[in-house]
Amino acid sequence: MYQYPKQILTMEQQVQSYIDAGMVITSRADVENALKLVGFYRLRGYSFHLYNNATKKYAPGTRFEDILKLYQFDRELAGLIFSMISKIEVSLRVRLVEALLIHGDPLVLQDSSIFKDKKLYWQNMSTIASEIARSNDVFIKHNFDNHEGEVPVWATVEVLSFGTLSKIIKNLKTGIGSSYAILAANYQYKSKKGNLVNPSQKMLASWIQSVSVLRNMCAHNSRIYNRTIHTAPEIPDVDKVTPTPAHSGLYQALLAMKYLRLSDEEWIVFVDEFDKLLQKYKSIISITAMNLPTEWKAHLSV
């Protein structure tokens, strides 16, 4: 068996490793309590940017209590974002069903004629079938018991993952009066000239995928602060920043949330709460660590 080069540290050794690396600790008992609740490895993500691998030392003045505050900020940020994404997700499901029902068929998702790529259609159907089969929702069981196992679109959409919804939308046929055109009209954005524009399928799907990744990060208690988010949404020219960031991060994902917002009023409240959170922790956070440009509020505003 492979011998991993690093050893498991006891709680006392974990605290001592902080001290040896030059971290400022005012109460050893408080540090031990935080490590018991949060964990040494998880907190490492909030301090690695302050650690010099060459010298094995933290930047002078690095305080454990500030690392813990960064973690607390991240948890509050995740809660705020997750709450907003939940509303976006529910709204998207409603709007997709509304758009699909123009075909007048409760089982419209089984109709390959409304989709562009037939191979992709069957791949998506396999995923849809799997997600329905995994569901324990009472309305799914109702259709199993009373309707020969056929599940109408309004019930199916409720149990599909955000990612699967994105794949379905990306494969819909387009054109005037199509389901996609009806759906896209809910997500118009302003061009640089101030005109309202329907997003392309590729663009809309990229927004959904980006928000889906951010949602999962929040749901699984992953760190959001100071990290790259590799699933990048397609950003309209009006919101692109110069110079182009070296990587995609929270700023781009927040823009995707803005484009998918359920209403201007809800989004204005969210941006205000986000701003208040940044102000609350302004002494320890960096907006550049979240990929936010200095004019982030102007871009996130509607």
Backbone torsions as a table, in degrees:
resi	resn	phi	psi	omega
1	MET	NA	142.1	179.7
2	TYR	-63.4	134.0	178.0
3	GLN	-94.7	108.2	-179.1
4	TYR	-68.0	135.1	-172.1
5	PRO	-70.5	-21.7	-178.5
6	LYS	-99.0	144.8	-178.5
7	GLN	-100.0	155.4	174.9
8	ILE	-69.8	131.2	179.8
9	LEU	-97.3	138.3	172.4
10	THR	-71.8	168.6	179.4
11	MET	-58.2	-43.0	179.6
12	GLU	-63.5	-39.7	179.4
13	GLN	-68.4	-34.4	177.8
14	GLN	-63.1	-46.8	179.0
15	VAL	-63.3	-42.2	-179.0
16	GLN	-64.9	-32.6	179.0
17	SER	-65.5	-34.4	174.3
18	TYR	-63.1	-48.0	-177.5
19	ILE	-62.9	-44.5	-179.3
20	ASP	-63.2	-29.3	-179.7
21	ALA	-88.2	4.1	173.9
22	GLY	90.9	10.7	178.4
23	MET	-73.6	140.0	-180.0
24	VAL	-82.1	121.1	-179.8
25	ILE	-124.8	122.7	-178.3
26	THR	-94.3	-26.4	179.7
27	SER	-142.6	110.3	179.6
28	ARG	-61.2	-37.7	-179.8
29	ALA	-63.1	-41.2	178.9
30	ASP	-64.9	-38.0	179.0
31	VAL	-66.0	-45.8	179.7
32	GLU	-61.2	-39.4	179.2
33	ASN	-65.2	-41.8	178.7
34	ALA	-64.6	-40.1	-179.9
35	LEU	-66.2	-34.3	177.9
36	LYS	-67.6	-33.9	-176.3
37	LEU	-86.6	-36.5	-173.3
38	VAL	-108.9	-43.0	-179.7
39	GLY	105.3	140.3	-178.2
40	PHE	-62.1	-46.5	-175.5
41	TYR	-67.4	-40.5	179.8
42	ARG	-64.6	-42.7	179.8
43	LEU	-67.2	-23.6	178.9
44	ARG	-57.1	-33.5	-179.1
45	GLY	-64.8	-19.6	-178.6
46	TYR	-98.5	2.4	-179.5
47	SER	-130.0	-8.2	-174.3
48	PHE	-61.7	-30.1	-179.9
49	HIS	-70.4	-12.1	179.1
50	LEU	-102.7	1.5	-174.2
51	TYR	-105.7	132.6	178.8
52	ASN	-99.1	110.5	-177.6
53	ASN	-65.5	-26.9	-179.0
54	ALA	-71.3	-44.3	-177.8
55	THR	-94.0	-12.7	-176.1
56	LYS	61.0	34.2	-178.8
57	LYS	-129.8	150.9	172.2
58	TYR	-81.7	157.7	176.3
59	ALA	-59.1	142.2	-179.8
60	PRO	-53.2	135.8	178.2
61	GLY	86.7	2.2	178.7
62	THR	-67.3	121.6	-176.7
63	ARG	-109.8	137.6	179.1
64	PHE	-60.3	-38.8	-177.4
65	GLU	-63.2	-29.7	176.6
66	ASP	-73.4	-35.5	176.1
67	ILE	-63.3	-41.4	178.8
68	LEU	-66.4	-37.4	177.2
69	LYS	-64.7	-37.6	176.5
70	LEU	-60.6	-41.8	177.4
71	TYR	-62.6	-44.1	180.0
72	GLN	-63.5	-39.9	175.7
73	PHE	-59.5	-45.4	-177.7
74	ASP	-62.2	-38.8	179.3
75	ARG	-67.8	-40.4	177.3
76	GLU	-67.3	-38.5	177.8
77	LEU	-63.2	-44.0	179.6
78	ALA	-62.2	-40.1	178.7
79	GLY	-64.4	-41.6	179.1
80	LEU	-64.3	-46.3	-178.7
81	ILE	-65.8	-45.0	-176.7
82	PHE	-61.9	-38.8	178.4
83	SER	-61.3	-42.4	-179.7
84	MET	-70.2	-40.9	179.9
85	ILE	-64.5	-35.6	178.2
86	SER	-58.9	-40.1	178.3
87	LYS	-69.3	-40.1	178.0
88	ILE	-61.8	-42.8	-177.9
89	GLU	-64.4	-45.9	179.0
90	VAL	-61.6	-44.1	-179.5
91	SER	-62.8	-41.3	179.4
92	LEU	-61.6	-41.9	179.5
93	ARG	-61.8	-44.6	179.9
94	VAL	-62.3	-44.4	-177.0
95	ARG	-69.0	-35.6	178.1
96	LEU	-66.0	-44.9	178.0
97	VAL	-60.5	-44.7	179.4
98	GLU	-57.9	-40.9	-179.4
99	ALA	-70.3	-37.9	-177.7
100	LEU	-74.0	-28.2	-175.9
101	LEU	-73.5	-2.3	173.3
102	ILE	-64.3	-20.0	179.6
103	HIS	-79.4	-10.4	175.1
104	GLY	70.9	20.1	-177.3
105	ASP	-128.2	116.7	179.1
106	PRO	-59.6	-24.1	-179.1
107	LEU	-104.0	32.2	-172.3
108	VAL	-60.9	-28.1	-179.9
109	LEU	-65.8	-16.7	177.0
110	GLN	-87.7	-1.6	-178.2
111	ASP	-93.2	105.7	-177.3
112	SER	-67.3	-18.6	-175.1
113	SER	-67.7	-18.6	-178.9
114	ILE	-89.5	-1.5	-178.9
115	PHE	-111.3	150.1	-175.9
116	LYS	-77.6	-56.4	-174.2
117	ASP	-98.0	111.2	-174.4
118	LYS	-70.3	-34.6	177.5
119	LYS	-65.4	-43.9	177.8
120	LEU	-64.6	-35.4	177.2
121	TYR	-56.9	-47.1	-178.4
122	TRP	-69.6	-34.8	175.4
123	GLN	-62.7	-43.5	179.1
124	ASN	-66.7	-37.0	178.9
125	MET	-62.5	-35.9	177.8
126	SER	-63.8	-42.0	178.6
127	THR	-66.9	-42.8	179.1
128	ILE	-59.6	-46.0	-179.8
129	ALA	-60.6	-41.3	-179.6
130	SER	-65.0	-41.8	-177.8
131	GLU	-71.4	-33.6	175.3
132	ILE	-66.9	-43.8	-177.5
133	ALA	-64.5	-28.9	-179.8
134	ARG	-78.6	-18.4	-173.7
135	SER	-72.8	140.2	174.0
136	ASN	-109.8	12.9	-178.2
137	ASP	-64.9	143.3	-176.4
138	VAL	-63.6	-32.1	-178.8
139	PHE	-72.8	-25.1	174.7
140	ILE	-72.6	-45.2	177.8
141	LYS	-60.8	-36.8	178.0
142	HIS	-57.9	-43.6	-179.6
143	ASN	-72.8	-31.6	174.7
144	PHE	-63.5	-42.8	-174.0
145	ASP	-80.9	-29.7	-170.4
146	ASN	-117.1	-13.2	-175.5
147	HIS	-132.7	39.1	176.3
148	GLU	56.1	27.1	177.9
149	GLY	79.1	2.2	177.9
150	GLU	-80.3	131.0	-176.2
151	VAL	-115.2	119.4	-177.8
152	PRO	-67.5	160.7	-174.4
153	VAL	-58.3	-38.0	-177.0
154	TRP	-67.9	-26.5	176.0
155	ALA	-85.4	-40.0	-179.9
156	THR	-58.6	-47.6	-176.5
157	VAL	-60.7	-28.2	-178.9
158	GLU	-69.6	-22.9	-176.5
159	VAL	-107.4	-2.1	179.9
160	LEU	-80.4	147.1	177.2
161	SER	-70.7	161.4	176.6
162	PHE	-57.5	-41.3	-179.2
163	GLY	-63.8	-40.0	178.8
164	THR	-67.5	-39.2	176.2
165	LEU	-57.8	-41.5	179.6
166	SER	-61.1	-42.7	-179.2
167	LYS	-65.3	-39.7	178.6
168	ILE	-63.2	-47.7	-178.2
169	ILE	-62.5	-40.0	-177.5
170	LYS	-66.3	-22.3	-176.7
171	ASN	-101.9	-2.5	179.2
172	LEU	-65.2	145.9	172.4
173	LYS	-67.8	150.0	-178.3
174	THR	-111.5	-176.8	179.2
175	GLY	120.0	164.6	-179.2
176	ILE	-59.0	128.9	178.4
177	GLY	82.6	-0.9	179.9
178	SER	-75.4	164.1	176.5
179	SER	-59.8	-39.0	-179.1
180	TYR	-64.4	-43.1	-179.4
181	ALA	-60.2	-39.8	179.0
182	ILE	-66.4	-43.3	179.0
183	LEU	-64.7	-47.6	-175.9
184	ALA	-62.0	-29.0	-179.7
185	ALA	-62.4	-21.0	177.3
186	ASN	-77.0	-13.4	-172.5
187	TYR	-125.7	37.2	178.2
188	GLN	-66.8	147.4	177.2
189	TYR	-128.8	162.2	-179.5
190	LYS	-88.6	131.1	175.7
191	SER	-77.5	176.7	177.9
192	LYS	-60.5	-27.9	179.1
193	LYS	-84.7	-2.7	178.6
194	GLY	89.3	7.9	179.2
195	ASN	-84.8	146.7	175.4
196	LEU	-80.8	129.6	-175.1
197	VAL	-128.6	137.6	173.4
198	ASN	-77.6	135.5	177.5
199	PRO	-69.7	147.4	173.0
200	SER	-69.1	165.1	178.1
201	GLN	-60.5	-42.2	-179.7
202	LYS	-60.8	-42.1	-179.3
203	MET	-67.6	-49.1	-178.9
204	LEU	-61.4	-43.2	179.1
205	ALA	-62.7	-37.3	180.0
206	SER	-66.4	-35.2	176.9
207	TRP	-63.6	-46.9	-177.6
208	ILE	-64.1	-43.1	-179.9
209	GLN	-62.7	-42.4	-180.0
210	SER	-63.5	-45.9	179.7
211	VAL	-66.3	-34.9	177.7
212	SER	-62.5	-42.6	178.6
213	VAL	-63.9	-44.9	179.7
214	LEU	-64.1	-39.4	177.8
215	ARG	-59.5	-46.0	-178.5
216	ASN	-66.0	-35.5	176.0
217	MET	-60.9	-43.7	178.9
218	CYS	-66.1	-44.3	-176.1
219	ALA	-65.5	-31.0	-177.0
220	HIS	-102.0	16.7	175.5
221	ASN	58.7	32.0	176.4
222	SER	-78.1	155.9	178.6
223	ARG	-71.0	135.3	177.2
224	ILE	-105.3	-38.0	-177.5
225	TYR	-65.8	134.8	172.0
226	ASN	57.5	52.4	176.3
227	ARG	-146.3	155.3	175.2
228	THR	-82.3	138.3	173.3
229	ILE	-112.6	107.2	-167.7
230	HIS	-71.5	-24.9	178.6
231	THR	-83.2	99.1	-173.2
232	ALA	-96.1	130.1	176.6
233	PRO	-77.0	157.5	175.0
234	GLU	-80.9	119.0	-173.4
235	ILE	-98.4	127.7	173.2
236	PRO	-58.7	151.0	-176.0
237	ASP	-54.5	-35.4	-175.6
238	VAL	-61.8	-24.2	-177.4
239	ASP	-109.2	4.1	177.6
240	LYS	-74.5	142.1	-179.9
241	VAL	-107.1	151.4	179.1
242	THR	-121.2	130.4	-0.8
243	PRO	-72.7	158.2	179.8
244	THR	-63.0	130.6	179.9
245	PRO	-58.9	148.4	179.5
246	ALA	-68.6	-22.4	-179.8
247	HIS	-148.3	161.2	176.7
248	SER	-86.5	143.2	-179.1
249	GLY	-146.8	-151.8	-174.9
250	LEU	-61.8	-37.2	-178.8
251	TYR	-55.6	-48.8	-178.3
252	GLN	-64.6	-39.5	179.0
253	ALA	-67.1	-37.0	177.0
254	LEU	-65.3	-36.7	176.3
255	LEU	-62.6	-42.6	177.8
256	ALA	-59.5	-39.5	176.1
257	MET	-62.5	-41.0	179.5
258	LYS	-60.7	-44.4	-178.0
259	TYR	-65.9	-28.0	-177.7
260	LEU	-97.3	6.4	-175.2
261	ARG	-55.6	149.6	179.7
262	LEU	-82.8	-25.7	176.0
263	SER	-160.6	155.2	177.6
264	ASP	-62.6	-39.1	-176.6
265	GLU	-63.0	-45.6	179.4
266	GLU	-62.4	-40.3	-176.7
267	TRP	-69.9	-39.2	178.1
268	ILE	-59.6	-41.7	177.4
269	VAL	-62.7	-43.1	-179.7
270	PHE	-61.4	-48.1	-178.4
271	VAL	-61.9	-38.3	178.3
272	ASP	-64.2	-42.5	178.7
273	GLU	-67.5	-37.0	177.3
274	PHE	-63.2	-43.9	178.9
275	ASP	-62.7	-42.6	179.2
276	LYS	-62.3	-37.8	179.4
277	LEU	-66.0	-41.8	177.3
278	LEU	-62.3	-40.4	-180.0
279	GLN	-67.4	-36.6	-179.6
280	LYS	-61.3	-36.6	-175.8
281	TYR	-112.9	21.4	-173.1
282	LYS	-60.1	-24.2	-178.2
283	SER	-73.5	-17.2	-175.6
284	ILE	-122.9	-11.4	-177.1
285	ILE	-103.0	164.2	175.9
286	SER	-127.7	125.2	-179.7
287	ILE	-68.0	-28.1	177.4
288	THR	-68.4	-28.6	177.3
289	ALA	-67.7	-18.3	176.9
290	MET	-104.2	10.5	177.8
291	ASN	67.1	20.9	-179.2
292	LEU	-86.2	128.7	173.3
293	PRO	-73.8	164.6	-178.8
294	THR	-60.8	-30.5	-179.2
295	GLU	-97.8	30.7	-174.9
296	TRP	-55.7	-37.9	-175.1
297	LYS	-66.8	-35.3	178.6
298	ALA	-64.8	-37.2	-179.6
299	HIS	-74.3	-35.3	-178.8
300	LEU	-81.0	-16.4	179.3
301	SER	-72.4	156.0	-178.5
302	VAL	-106.6	NA	NA
